[in-house]
Amino acid sequence: MLTVQILTKNNQNTILKTLESLNGLKPRILIGDYGSVDDTLDICKKFQAEIFRFKGIPRNEARNRLINISKEDWNLWIEPWESILQNPQGYKKINDNRGYVRLIKGSMVTWELRFWKDKAEFINPIFETIDSGIGSNSTTVIASCGGINSNEAIEMLDEWKNSDPMSNKPYYYQSCLFLAQGKYDEFIRMSEHYLFLDKRINMSTTMIRYYQALVQINEFKSVKNSLKKLNLCLCAKPLMAEFWCLTGDVYYHLLHKFKMANEFYENALILGKKRLGSDRWPMDISKYEKYPKMMIDSCNKILSKNTDFIPI
């Protein structure tokens, strides 16, 4: 039997789909509620969920309390705006005590550690994760259609920074929130502070530089700053088609050098195909074939006309 834990607060619009996606598993469902005043808990009760009320404690602490309640061999954590799309019983073929799932949101695919059967512990008071990244990839696929309220998250992040002033993690998550909110000046400022604190070359620092380059291109039209960030991204992960595509975008949209842009889009197609499917870095599916092919076609049309036409 599997135990599933879900933290909720006013998720009546999405949690029904979440719970319905668990039907084939027939799991024990533990709900940690942060004060829902809508129909969220009524929906949960229809699925015989066990409800526990939390107030004023960090999300990771709430999840750890639910761990202490669970007595099952296998556990899964899922958000109330997510649902299982494929292979809900993928945990049965996991070789280790912990397992990753594919998480899909729009065209983005990431791997997240969601299954465990040992004594796991959640870290981070917000945007909580299991304490260790060691584990096997499962065949389970989860779709996401939402997230934590941004304004509430900013308040919790400020509390996190005050309680743990030596940690650089709050600055990473706050940067991502600013980006999601379209607060680009704040994103650049906060993300630079995060990179100042964390000088390692890893997934988090590399992806932050990629998002910085994206903002520099689309919002500030800065060739120098965007290419500086992208060069570091390509050095860290040369098989990421996203990095080659965005470099091509600089030459296409900002420099209008279509022959050079074409070469970068071709690199995205060639090198992206060499990336392993088990690679746990984020993946923008469209950048591995559809988008670069579209841009190569556009470059070729412009070059074949041999005119001074510059697309807007």
C-alpha positions as YAML, in Angstrom:
chain: A
units: angstrom
residues:
- id: 1
  name: MET
  ca: [0.00, 0.00, 0.00]
- id: 2
  name: LEU
  ca: [1.07, 3.57, -0.73]
- id: 3
  name: THR
  ca: [0.63, 6.65, 1.46]
- id: 4
  name: VAL
  ca: [0.17, 9.99, -0.32]
- id: 5
  name: GLN
  ca: [0.57, 13.31, 1.47]
- id: 6
  name: ILE
  ca: [-0.85, 16.62, 0.25]
- id: 7
  name: LEU
  ca: [-0.60, 20.11, 1.77]
- id: 8
  name: THR
  ca: [-3.64, 22.27, 1.05]
- id: 9
  name: LYS
  ca: [-5.08, 25.74, 1.43]
- id: 10
  name: ASN
  ca: [-8.17, 26.70, -0.58]
- id: 11
  name: ASN
  ca: [-7.49, 24.38, -3.53]
- id: 12
  name: GLN
  ca: [-11.09, 23.44, -4.36]
- id: 13
  name: ASN
  ca: [-10.58, 24.22, -8.07]
- id: 14
  name: THR
  ca: [-7.79, 21.69, -8.60]
- id: 15
  name: ILE
  ca: [-7.67, 19.10, -5.81]
- id: 16
  name: LEU
  ca: [-10.54, 16.97, -7.15]
- id: 17
  name: LYS
  ca: [-8.47, 16.16, -10.24]
- id: 18
  name: THR
  ca: [-5.48, 15.40, -8.00]
- id: 19
  name: LEU
  ca: [-7.42, 12.95, -5.88]
- id: 20
  name: GLU
  ca: [-9.13, 11.31, -8.86]
- id: 21
  name: SER
  ca: [-5.72, 10.63, -10.40]
- id: 22
  name: LEU
  ca: [-4.86, 8.55, -7.30]
- id: 23
  name: ASN
  ca: [-7.90, 6.25, -7.62]
- id: 24
  name: GLY
  ca: [-6.01, 3.40, -9.27]
- id: 25
  name: LEU
  ca: [-3.53, 3.32, -6.41]
- id: 26
  name: LYS
  ca: [-6.10, 3.09, -3.60]
- id: 27
  name: PRO
  ca: [-3.64, 4.82, -1.27]
- id: 28
  name: ARG
  ca: [-3.87, 6.11, 2.24]
- id: 29
  name: ILE
  ca: [-4.27, 9.88, 1.83]
- id: 30
  name: LEU
  ca: [-2.92, 12.31, 4.43]
- id: 31
  name: ILE
  ca: [-4.04, 15.93, 4.07]
- id: 32
  name: GLY
  ca: [-2.18, 18.71, 5.86]
- id: 33
  name: ASP
  ca: [-4.45, 21.74, 5.76]
- id: 34
  name: TYR
  ca: [-3.30, 25.32, 6.36]
- id: 35
  name: GLY
  ca: [-6.73, 26.81, 6.98]
- id: 36
  name: SER
  ca: [-8.93, 26.18, 3.95]
- id: 37
  name: VAL
  ca: [-12.22, 28.07, 4.04]
- id: 38
  name: ASP
  ca: [-13.58, 26.83, 0.70]
- id: 39
  name: ASP
  ca: [-14.75, 23.32, -0.26]
- id: 40
  name: THR
  ca: [-11.25, 21.78, -0.29]
- id: 41
  name: LEU
  ca: [-11.70, 19.65, 2.83]
- id: 42
  name: ASP
  ca: [-15.20, 18.53, 1.86]
- id: 43
  name: ILE
  ca: [-13.77, 17.20, -1.40]
- id: 44
  name: CYS
  ca: [-10.96, 15.43, 0.49]
- id: 45
  name: LYS
  ca: [-13.42, 13.77, 2.87]
- id: 46
  name: LYS
  ca: [-15.18, 12.12, -0.09]
- id: 47
  name: PHE
  ca: [-11.92, 10.25, -0.76]
- id: 48
  name: GLN
  ca: [-11.65, 9.07, 2.87]
- id: 49
  name: ALA
  ca: [-8.63, 11.29, 3.40]
- id: 50
  name: GLU
  ca: [-7.23, 11.77, 6.90]
- id: 51
  name: ILE
  ca: [-7.10, 15.51, 7.63]
- id: 52
  name: PHE
  ca: [-4.58, 17.22, 9.90]
- id: 53
  name: ARG
  ca: [-4.65, 20.96, 10.53]
- id: 54
  name: PHE
  ca: [-1.49, 23.04, 10.63]
- id: 55
  name: LYS
  ca: [-1.01, 26.71, 11.40]
- id: 56
  name: GLY
  ca: [2.08, 28.86, 11.53]
- id: 57
  name: ILE
  ca: [4.62, 26.13, 10.86]
- id: 58
  name: PRO
  ca: [6.91, 25.81, 7.80]
- id: 59
  name: ARG
  ca: [5.81, 23.51, 5.00]
- id: 60
  name: ASN
  ca: [8.74, 21.14, 5.45]
- id: 61
  name: GLU
  ca: [7.88, 20.71, 9.14]
- id: 62
  name: ALA
  ca: [4.27, 19.93, 8.22]
- id: 63
  name: ARG
  ca: [5.42, 17.28, 5.75]
- id: 64
  name: ASN
  ca: [7.78, 15.76, 8.33]
- id: 65
  name: ARG
  ca: [4.88, 15.49, 10.78]
- id: 66
  name: LEU
  ca: [2.89, 13.63, 8.13]
- id: 67
  name: ILE
  ca: [5.87, 11.31, 7.62]
- id: 68
  name: ASN
  ca: [5.71, 10.39, 11.31]
- id: 69
  name: ILE
  ca: [2.03, 9.49, 10.88]
- id: 70
  name: SER
  ca: [2.60, 7.29, 7.84]
- id: 71
  name: LYS
  ca: [3.46, 3.63, 8.46]
- id: 72
  name: GLU
  ca: [3.52, 2.42, 4.86]
- id: 73
  name: ASP
  ca: [6.56, 1.12, 2.98]
- id: 74
  name: TRP
  ca: [6.17, 3.56, 0.09]
- id: 75
  name: ASN
  ca: [5.20, 7.23, 0.24]
- id: 76
  name: LEU
  ca: [4.49, 9.91, -2.34]
- id: 77
  name: TRP
  ca: [4.12, 13.65, -1.96]
- id: 78
  name: ILE
  ca: [2.07, 15.59, -4.45]
- id: 79
  name: GLU
  ca: [0.68, 19.11, -4.64]
- id: 80
  name: PRO
  ca: [-3.09, 19.86, -4.80]
- id: 81
  name: TRP
  ca: [-2.69, 21.36, -8.30]
- id: 82
  name: GLU
  ca: [-0.95, 18.28, -9.71]
- id: 83
  name: SER
  ca: [-2.27, 15.00, -11.07]
- id: 84
  name: ILE
  ca: [-0.71, 11.71, -12.14]
- id: 85
  name: LEU
  ca: [-0.78, 11.32, -15.94]
- id: 86
  name: GLN
  ca: [1.03, 8.02, -16.50]
- id: 87
  name: ASN
  ca: [2.23, 4.96, -14.60]
- id: 88
  name: PRO
  ca: [0.98, 5.74, -11.09]
- id: 89
  name: GLN
  ca: [2.56, 2.52, -9.83]
- id: 90
  name: GLY
  ca: [5.98, 3.35, -11.23]
- id: 91
  name: TYR
  ca: [7.40, 3.24, -7.71]
- id: 92
  name: LYS
  ca: [7.15, -0.55, -7.71]
- id: 93
  name: LYS
  ca: [10.04, -0.78, -10.19]
- id: 94
  name: ILE
  ca: [12.34, 1.69, -8.41]
- id: 95
  name: ASN
  ca: [15.69, 0.12, -7.54]
- id: 96
  name: ASP
  ca: [16.49, 2.41, -4.60]
- id: 97
  name: ASN
  ca: [14.58, 3.64, -1.57]
- id: 98
  name: ARG
  ca: [13.73, 6.87, -3.36]
- id: 99
  name: GLY
  ca: [12.36, 7.67, -6.78]
- id: 100
  name: TYR
  ca: [12.06, 10.59, -9.18]
- id: 101
  name: VAL
  ca: [9.00, 11.36, -11.31]
- id: 102
  name: ARG
  ca: [8.74, 13.39, -14.49]
- id: 103
  name: LEU
  ca: [6.91, 16.64, -13.73]
- id: 104
  name: ILE
  ca: [5.29, 18.39, -16.70]
- id: 105
  name: LYS
  ca: [4.18, 22.00, -16.67]
- id: 106
  name: GLY
  ca: [3.35, 23.41, -20.08]
- id: 107
  name: SER
  ca: [6.26, 22.48, -22.35]
- id: 108
  name: MET
  ca: [8.69, 22.21, -19.42]
- id: 109
  name: VAL
  ca: [9.71, 18.81, -18.04]
- id: 110
  name: THR
  ca: [11.69, 18.38, -14.82]
- id: 111
  name: TRP
  ca: [12.60, 15.44, -12.59]
- id: 112
  name: GLU
  ca: [11.58, 15.68, -8.94]
- id: 113
  name: LEU
  ca: [12.18, 13.34, -6.01]
- id: 114
  name: ARG
  ca: [8.67, 12.33, -4.92]
- id: 115
  name: PHE
  ca: [8.70, 8.66, -3.83]
- id: 116
  name: TRP
  ca: [10.45, 7.29, -0.76]
- id: 117
  name: LYS
  ca: [10.33, 4.28, 1.55]
- id: 118
  name: ASP
  ca: [13.08, 5.08, 4.02]
- id: 119
  name: LYS
  ca: [13.17, 7.66, 6.81]
- id: 120
  name: ALA
  ca: [13.12, 10.75, 4.63]
- id: 121
  name: GLU
  ca: [13.21, 14.31, 5.88]
- id: 122
  name: PHE
  ca: [11.95, 17.41, 4.11]
- id: 123
  name: ILE
  ca: [14.14, 20.51, 4.01]
- id: 124
  name: ASN
  ca: [13.39, 24.14, 3.04]
- id: 125
  name: PRO
  ca: [10.51, 25.84, 4.91]
- id: 126
  name: ILE
  ca: [8.97, 26.74, 1.54]
- id: 127
  name: PHE
  ca: [9.41, 24.97, -1.81]
- id: 128
  name: GLU
  ca: [10.23, 21.95, 0.30]
- id: 129
  name: THR
  ca: [12.28, 19.03, -1.01]
- id: 130
  name: ILE
  ca: [13.42, 15.67, 0.33]
- id: 131
  name: ASP
  ca: [16.82, 15.92, 2.00]
- id: 132
  name: SER
  ca: [18.83, 13.85, -0.51]
- id: 133
  name: GLY
  ca: [19.00, 13.89, -4.29]
- id: 134
  name: ILE
  ca: [20.03, 10.20, -4.46]
- id: 135
  name: GLY
  ca: [17.44, 7.97, -6.09]
- id: 136
  name: SER
  ca: [16.28, 6.21, -9.25]
- id: 137
  name: ASN
  ca: [14.07, 7.49, -12.05]
- id: 138
  name: SER
  ca: [10.56, 6.04, -12.04]
- id: 139
  name: THR
  ca: [8.14, 5.79, -14.96]
- id: 140
  name: THR
  ca: [5.55, 7.94, -13.19]
- id: 141
  name: VAL
  ca: [4.54, 11.19, -14.90]
- id: 142
  name: ILE
  ca: [2.84, 14.04, -13.01]
- id: 143
  name: ALA
  ca: [1.27, 17.14, -14.56]
- id: 144
  name: SER
  ca: [1.16, 20.51, -12.79]
- id: 145
  name: CYS
  ca: [-1.30, 23.33, -13.43]
- id: 146
  name: GLY
  ca: [-0.55, 25.80, -10.65]
- id: 147
  name: GLY
  ca: [1.67, 26.72, -7.73]
- id: 148
  name: ILE
  ca: [1.94, 28.42, -4.36]
- id: 149
  name: ASN
  ca: [0.45, 31.91, -4.15]
- id: 150
  name: SER
  ca: [3.30, 34.28, -5.07]
- id: 151
  name: ASN
  ca: [2.49, 36.98, -2.51]
- id: 152
  name: GLU
  ca: [2.28, 34.48, 0.32]
- id: 153
  name: ALA
  ca: [5.49, 32.88, -0.87]
- id: 154
  name: ILE
  ca: [7.37, 36.19, -0.81]
- id: 155
  name: GLU
  ca: [6.30, 36.74, 2.81]
- id: 156
  name: MET
  ca: [7.44, 33.24, 3.79]
- id: 157
  name: LEU
  ca: [10.75, 33.73, 1.97]
- id: 158
  name: ASP
  ca: [11.40, 36.90, 3.95]
- id: 159
  name: GLU
  ca: [10.82, 34.91, 7.14]
- id: 160
  name: TRP
  ca: [13.17, 32.22, 5.86]
- id: 161
  name: LYS
  ca: [15.93, 34.76, 5.19]
- id: 162
  name: ASN
  ca: [15.54, 36.24, 8.65]
- id: 163
  name: SER
  ca: [15.61, 32.85, 10.37]
- id: 164
  name: ASP
  ca: [18.59, 31.55, 8.36]
- id: 165
  name: PRO
  ca: [20.62, 34.57, 7.18]
- id: 166
  name: MET
  ca: [23.58, 32.42, 6.06]
- id: 167
  name: SER
  ca: [21.56, 30.38, 3.55]
- id: 168
  name: ASN
  ca: [21.60, 31.31, -0.14]
- id: 169
  name: LYS
  ca: [18.54, 29.19, -1.02]
- id: 170
  name: PRO
  ca: [15.88, 31.84, -0.23]
- id: 171
  name: TYR
  ca: [17.49, 34.16, -2.78]
- id: 172
  name: TYR
  ca: [17.25, 31.48, -5.48]
- id: 173
  name: TYR
  ca: [13.55, 30.89, -4.91]
- id: 174
  name: GLN
  ca: [12.79, 34.59, -4.56]
- id: 175
  name: SER
  ca: [14.54, 35.21, -7.88]
- id: 176
  name: CYS
  ca: [12.31, 32.61, -9.52]
- id: 177
  name: LEU
  ca: [9.21, 34.20, -8.02]
- id: 178
  name: PHE
  ca: [10.18, 37.64, -9.30]
- id: 179
  name: LEU
  ca: [10.67, 36.14, -12.74]
- id: 180
  name: ALA
  ca: [7.26, 34.46, -12.64]
- id: 181
  name: GLN
  ca: [5.66, 37.75, -11.55]
- id: 182
  name: GLY
  ca: [7.31, 39.67, -14.41]
- id: 183
  name: LYS
  ca: [9.32, 41.84, -11.99]
- id: 184
  name: TYR
  ca: [12.42, 41.77, -14.14]
- id: 185
  name: ASP
  ca: [14.52, 44.44, -12.43]
- id: 186
  name: GLU
  ca: [13.96, 42.72, -9.09]
- id: 187
  name: PHE
  ca: [14.75, 39.36, -10.68]
- id: 188
  name: ILE
  ca: [18.09, 40.55, -12.05]
- id: 189
  name: ARG
  ca: [19.05, 42.15, -8.74]
- id: 190
  name: MET
  ca: [18.07, 39.16, -6.62]
- id: 191
  name: SER
  ca: [19.54, 36.55, -8.97]
- id: 192
  name: GLU
  ca: [22.88, 38.39, -9.10]
- id: 193
  name: HIS
  ca: [22.93, 38.39, -5.32]
- id: 194
  name: TYR
  ca: [22.24, 34.65, -5.33]
- id: 195
  name: LEU
  ca: [25.09, 34.02, -7.80]
- id: 196
  name: PHE
  ca: [27.38, 36.12, -5.63]
- id: 197
  name: LEU
  ca: [26.57, 33.85, -2.69]
- id: 198
  name: ASP
  ca: [26.74, 30.57, -4.61]
- id: 199
  name: LYS
  ca: [29.74, 30.38, -6.94]
- id: 200
  name: ARG
  ca: [29.35, 26.69, -7.78]
- id: 201
  name: ILE
  ca: [28.61, 25.45, -11.28]
- id: 202
  name: ASN
  ca: [25.47, 23.38, -10.83]
- id: 203
  name: MET
  ca: [21.91, 23.09, -12.10]
- id: 204
  name: SER
  ca: [20.56, 25.99, -10.04]
- id: 205
  name: THR
  ca: [23.26, 28.54, -10.89]
- id: 206
  name: THR
  ca: [23.32, 27.56, -14.56]
- id: 207
  name: MET
  ca: [19.54, 27.76, -14.99]
- id: 208
  name: ILE
  ca: [19.45, 31.13, -13.21]
- id: 209
  name: ARG
  ca: [21.99, 32.42, -15.75]
- id: 210
  name: TYR
  ca: [19.82, 31.05, -18.55]
- id: 211
  name: TYR
  ca: [16.78, 32.92, -17.21]
- id: 212
  name: GLN
  ca: [18.92, 36.04, -16.82]
- id: 213
  name: ALA
  ca: [19.88, 35.78, -20.50]
- id: 214
  name: LEU
  ca: [16.22, 35.33, -21.43]
- id: 215
  name: VAL
  ca: [15.32, 38.54, -19.60]
- id: 216
  name: GLN
  ca: [18.30, 40.44, -21.02]
- id: 217
  name: ILE
  ca: [17.19, 39.55, -24.55]
- id: 218
  name: ASN
  ca: [13.44, 40.10, -24.28]
- id: 219
  name: GLU
  ca: [13.24, 42.95, -21.78]
- id: 220
  name: PHE
  ca: [16.52, 44.87, -21.94]
- id: 221
  name: LYS
  ca: [17.70, 44.02, -25.50]
- id: 222
  name: SER
  ca: [21.24, 43.56, -24.23]
- id: 223
  name: VAL
  ca: [23.49, 41.51, -26.52]
- id: 224
  name: LYS
  ca: [26.57, 41.70, -24.29]
- id: 225
  name: ASN
  ca: [24.87, 40.64, -21.06]
- id: 226
  name: SER
  ca: [22.83, 37.86, -22.64]
- id: 227
  name: LEU
  ca: [25.77, 36.28, -24.49]
- id: 228
  name: LYS
  ca: [27.95, 36.51, -21.39]
- id: 229
  name: LYS
  ca: [25.41, 34.46, -19.44]
- id: 230
  name: LEU
  ca: [24.78, 32.00, -22.29]
- id: 231
  name: ASN
  ca: [28.47, 31.27, -22.77]
- id: 232
  name: LEU
  ca: [28.65, 30.15, -19.14]
- id: 233
  name: CYS
  ca: [25.52, 28.03, -19.62]
- id: 234
  name: LEU
  ca: [26.95, 26.29, -22.68]
- id: 235
  name: CYS
  ca: [30.22, 25.58, -20.91]
- id: 236
  name: ALA
  ca: [28.31, 23.95, -18.06]
- id: 237
  name: LYS
  ca: [25.84, 21.95, -20.18]
- id: 238
  name: PRO
  ca: [26.59, 21.88, -23.94]
- id: 239
  name: LEU
  ca: [23.82, 19.35, -24.75]
- id: 240
  name: MET
  ca: [21.04, 21.69, -23.59]
- id: 241
  name: ALA
  ca: [19.21, 22.69, -26.77]
- id: 242
  name: GLU
  ca: [17.59, 25.59, -24.89]
- id: 243
  name: PHE
  ca: [20.95, 27.31, -24.52]
- id: 244
  name: TRP
  ca: [21.77, 27.00, -28.24]
- id: 245
  name: CYS
  ca: [18.29, 28.22, -29.23]
- id: 246
  name: LEU
  ca: [18.52, 31.29, -27.01]
- id: 247
  name: THR
  ca: [21.97, 32.10, -28.40]
- id: 248
  name: GLY
  ca: [20.46, 31.84, -31.87]
- id: 249
  name: ASP
  ca: [17.71, 34.23, -30.75]
- id: 250
  name: VAL
  ca: [20.34, 36.84, -29.86]
- id: 251
  name: TYR
  ca: [21.80, 36.71, -33.37]
- id: 252
  name: TYR
  ca: [18.35, 36.58, -35.00]
- id: 253
  name: HIS
  ca: [16.38, 39.20, -33.06]
- id: 254
  name: LEU
  ca: [19.06, 41.57, -31.79]
- id: 255
  name: LEU
  ca: [22.01, 41.31, -34.22]
- id: 256
  name: HIS
  ca: [20.08, 40.29, -37.36]
- id: 257
  name: LYS
  ca: [22.92, 37.95, -38.33]
- id: 258
  name: PHE
  ca: [20.79, 35.20, -39.77]
- id: 259
  name: LYS
  ca: [23.57, 32.92, -41.00]
- id: 260
  name: MET
  ca: [25.09, 32.79, -37.51]
- id: 261
  name: ALA
  ca: [21.67, 32.37, -35.93]
- id: 262
  name: ASN
  ca: [20.99, 29.46, -38.27]
- id: 263
  name: GLU
  ca: [24.15, 27.69, -37.10]
- id: 264
  name: PHE
  ca: [23.15, 27.96, -33.45]
- id: 265
  name: TYR
  ca: [19.67, 26.58, -34.15]
- id: 266
  name: GLU
  ca: [21.29, 23.68, -36.04]
- id: 267
  name: ASN
  ca: [23.51, 23.03, -33.03]
- id: 268
  name: ALA
  ca: [20.37, 22.81, -30.90]
- id: 269
  name: LEU
  ca: [19.03, 20.05, -33.16]
- id: 270
  name: ILE
  ca: [22.31, 18.13, -33.42]
- id: 271
  name: LEU
  ca: [23.54, 18.32, -29.82]
- id: 272
  name: GLY
  ca: [20.10, 18.18, -28.23]
- id: 273
  name: LYS
  ca: [19.55, 14.72, -29.73]
- id: 274
  name: LYS
  ca: [22.60, 13.46, -27.84]
- id: 275
  name: ARG
  ca: [21.14, 14.36, -24.46]
- id: 276
  name: LEU
  ca: [20.15, 11.33, -22.38]
- id: 277
  name: GLY
  ca: [16.51, 10.86, -21.49]
- id: 278
  name: SER
  ca: [17.50, 10.19, -17.88]
- id: 279
  name: ASP
  ca: [19.16, 13.62, -17.59]
- id: 280
  name: ARG
  ca: [17.50, 15.37, -14.64]
- id: 281
  name: TRP
  ca: [18.09, 18.94, -15.81]
- id: 282
  name: PRO
  ca: [14.95, 20.87, -16.85]
- id: 283
  name: MET
  ca: [13.86, 20.36, -20.44]
- id: 284
  name: ASP
  ca: [11.82, 22.68, -22.66]
- id: 285
  name: ILE
  ca: [10.44, 20.10, -25.09]
- id: 286
  name: SER
  ca: [9.75, 22.54, -27.94]
- id: 287
  name: LYS
  ca: [13.42, 23.64, -28.03]
- id: 288
  name: TYR
  ca: [14.63, 20.17, -29.01]
- id: 289
  name: GLU
  ca: [12.96, 20.04, -32.42]
- id: 290
  name: LYS
  ca: [9.90, 22.18, -33.12]
- id: 291
  name: TYR
  ca: [11.33, 25.60, -32.26]
- id: 292
  name: PRO
  ca: [14.81, 25.29, -33.86]
- id: 293
  name: LYS
  ca: [13.31, 23.83, -37.05]
- id: 294
  name: MET
  ca: [10.90, 26.75, -37.25]
- id: 295
  name: MET
  ca: [13.72, 29.27, -36.76]
- id: 296
  name: ILE
  ca: [16.02, 27.52, -39.26]
- id: 297
  name: ASP
  ca: [13.23, 27.74, -41.83]
- id: 298
  name: SER
  ca: [12.81, 31.46, -41.07]
- id: 299
  name: CYS
  ca: [16.56, 32.10, -41.38]
- id: 300
  name: ASN
  ca: [16.74, 30.25, -44.68]
- id: 301
  name: LYS
  ca: [13.83, 32.22, -46.12]
- id: 302
  name: ILE
  ca: [15.47, 35.52, -45.18]
- id: 303
  name: LEU
  ca: [18.88, 34.48, -46.51]
- id: 304
  name: SER
  ca: [17.42, 33.17, -49.79]
- id: 305
  name: LYS
  ca: [15.78, 36.52, -50.48]
- id: 306
  name: ASN
  ca: [19.14, 38.24, -50.08]
- id: 307
  name: THR
  ca: [17.51, 41.47, -48.96]
- id: 308
  name: ASP
  ca: [17.96, 43.88, -46.10]
- id: 309
  name: PHE
  ca: [14.71, 42.71, -44.56]
- id: 310
  name: ILE
  ca: [14.85, 42.72, -40.77]
- id: 311
  name: PRO
  ca: [12.03, 40.91, -38.96]
- id: 312
  name: ILE
  ca: [10.34, 42.57, -36.03]
...
